[in-house]
Amino acid sequence: MERKNLVVDVVALAAYAAVANPALTGVGVHEWISLGLVVLFFAHCAMHVDWVIDTVTGAARRPSPARVGNLVLDVTTLVVFVVVIVSGLLVSGSVLLAFGLYADGYYFWDPLHAIAAKVLLALLLVHLVVHWKWLYRFFRKRGKDEGVRVARRMEDAHGD
């Protein structure tokens, strides 16, 4: 399951990197890739639902600064992500028009979208730093597993 988690997370991070700077992709592509990113985000959440349950129940039973801090970080990230999604949809020039919709309040939603997007970037960077141990363990384990596979192949090739 860890490999699936990593694949979803890396694809989501790559999509976010493309979406984070609409000057690179153009606003229309930015909006449509963002919708795909929302799907990836919900896949990420679904893959980690057991962790969420364990964290919430663990923080309630035995609160520790690390557990509570991680929970606060994740909830804050979720709230800011929702603000980015909603404000982005409400200033959309491509997605809303494709559905024949229009939203008033551009001068409120556009600055909110810009600020929330910057806050989201900062929160995602903190999220990566907080979870660096998981990434380190994953790649260290993968490296050891690959080393064992190479050694077995060498043994098989030499008839040992």
Wavefront OBJ file of the C-alpha trace (Angstrom):
o trace
v 0.000 0.000 0.000
v 2.888 2.364 0.684
v 3.934 2.376 -2.961
v 0.395 3.334 -4.067
v 0.423 6.130 -1.491
v 3.714 7.422 -2.822
v 2.548 7.288 -6.453
v -0.640 9.226 -5.658
v 1.306 11.738 -3.573
v 3.989 12.271 -6.230
v 1.395 12.701 -8.990
v -0.542 15.131 -6.778
v 2.631 17.066 -6.002
v 3.568 17.234 -9.701
v 0.061 18.402 -10.594
v 0.204 20.971 -7.818
v 3.573 22.211 -9.094
v 2.012 22.724 -12.534
v -1.082 24.368 -11.081
v 0.740 26.574 -8.573
v 1.994 28.882 -11.305
v -0.782 29.593 -13.824
v 1.621 31.755 -15.833
v 3.340 28.525 -16.934
v 0.211 26.694 -18.051
v -2.225 29.474 -18.829
v -5.316 30.125 -16.757
v -7.578 27.696 -18.631
v -5.206 24.734 -18.229
v -4.582 25.834 -14.630
v -8.296 25.557 -13.891
v -8.809 22.145 -15.498
v -5.682 20.598 -13.967
v -6.878 21.977 -10.631
v -10.066 19.942 -10.944
v -7.951 16.835 -11.494
v -5.912 17.795 -8.455
v -9.092 17.865 -6.379
v -9.726 14.240 -7.389
v -6.139 13.306 -6.450
v -6.551 15.082 -3.124
v -9.636 13.048 -2.278
v -7.798 9.859 -3.335
v -4.954 10.856 -0.997
v -7.443 11.395 1.843
v -9.192 8.094 1.151
v -5.884 6.225 1.197
v -5.030 7.729 4.579
v -8.431 7.429 6.272
v -7.111 4.812 8.726
v -4.308 7.174 9.698
v -6.830 9.980 10.228
v -8.974 7.783 12.494
v -5.922 6.638 14.478
v -4.638 10.203 14.805
v -7.954 11.659 15.933
v -8.648 8.881 18.445
v -5.032 8.889 19.629
v -5.018 12.668 20.055
v -8.254 12.420 22.044
v -7.063 9.546 24.269
v -3.415 10.478 24.715
v -2.777 13.977 23.449
v 0.819 14.809 22.673
v 2.249 17.919 21.048
v 3.275 15.926 17.959
v -0.137 14.282 17.472
v -2.142 17.410 18.104
v 0.230 19.531 16.017
v 0.038 17.111 13.095
v -3.740 17.020 13.340
v -3.961 20.817 13.454
v -1.633 21.048 10.441
v -3.717 18.591 8.430
v -7.059 20.169 9.348
v -5.699 23.631 8.546
v -4.395 22.351 5.215
v -7.799 20.838 4.455
v -9.627 24.078 5.281
v -7.233 26.192 3.204
v -7.470 23.698 0.316
v -11.259 24.000 0.375
v -10.960 27.808 0.347
v -8.629 27.568 -2.668
v -11.053 25.234 -4.473
v -14.170 27.316 -3.783
v -12.541 30.670 -4.509
v -10.876 29.243 -7.613
v -14.176 27.980 -8.947
v -15.835 31.317 -8.248
v -13.211 33.262 -10.243
v -13.010 30.649 -12.959
v -13.040 31.845 -16.519
v -13.001 28.404 -18.147
v -14.575 25.790 -15.898
v -17.654 27.785 -14.908
v -18.222 28.968 -18.467
v -17.976 25.387 -19.718
v -20.992 24.627 -17.543
v -22.771 27.841 -18.502
v -22.286 29.382 -15.062
v -21.058 32.741 -13.824
v -20.233 33.933 -10.300
v -20.320 37.470 -8.991
v -17.791 38.844 -6.527
v -14.590 38.539 -8.540
v -12.892 41.316 -6.557
v -13.494 39.420 -3.322
v -12.798 35.873 -4.534
v -9.696 36.590 -6.636
v -7.551 38.079 -3.813
v -8.849 35.407 -1.434
v -7.829 32.738 -3.959
v -4.356 34.232 -4.364
v -3.738 34.500 -0.619
v -5.150 31.045 0.151
v -3.049 29.494 -2.626
v 0.120 30.954 -1.108
v -0.866 29.766 2.367
v -1.607 26.308 0.923
v 1.859 26.154 -0.651
v 3.450 26.971 2.709
v 1.298 24.374 4.505
v 2.145 21.691 1.930
v 5.851 22.389 2.361
v 5.458 22.051 6.132
v 3.452 18.841 5.566
v 6.321 17.413 3.498
v 8.864 18.344 6.159
v 6.739 16.829 8.925
v 6.437 13.554 6.992
v 10.036 13.355 5.807
v 10.690 10.326 8.059
v 8.052 8.296 6.225
v 9.684 9.162 2.899
v 13.144 8.366 4.246
v 12.026 4.980 5.615
v 10.201 4.161 2.384
v 13.221 4.829 0.181
v 15.652 3.194 2.619
v 13.484 0.054 2.702
v 13.158 0.082 -1.097
v 16.937 0.406 -1.414
v 17.530 -2.556 0.913
v 14.927 -4.660 -0.911
v 16.562 -3.824 -4.251
v 20.004 -4.729 -2.860
v 18.675 -8.141 -1.753
v 17.120 -8.714 -5.204
v 20.396 -7.840 -6.959
v 22.360 -10.164 -4.659
v 19.911 -13.013 -5.370
v 20.188 -12.434 -9.117
v 23.984 -12.506 -8.871
v 23.831 -15.736 -6.870
v 21.512 -17.309 -9.436
v 23.729 -16.187 -12.305
v 26.865 -17.648 -10.695
v 25.174 -20.850 -9.538
v 25.858 -20.141 -5.864
l 1 2 3 4 5 6 7 8 9 10 11 12 13 14 15 16 17 18 19 20 21 22 23 24 25 26 27 28 29 30 31 32 33 34 35 36 37 38 39 40 41 42 43 44 45 46 47 48 49 50 51 52 53 54 55 56 57 58 59 60 61 62 63 64 65 66 67 68 69 70 71 72 73 74 75 76 77 78 79 80 81 82 83 84 85 86 87 88 89 90 91 92 93 94 95 96 97 98 99 100 101 102 103 104 105 106 107 108 109 110 111 112 113 114 115 116 117 118 119 120 121 122 123 124 125 126 127 128 129 130 131 132 133 134 135 136 137 138 139 140 141 142 143 144 145 146 147 148 149 150 151 152 153 154 155 156 157 158 159 160
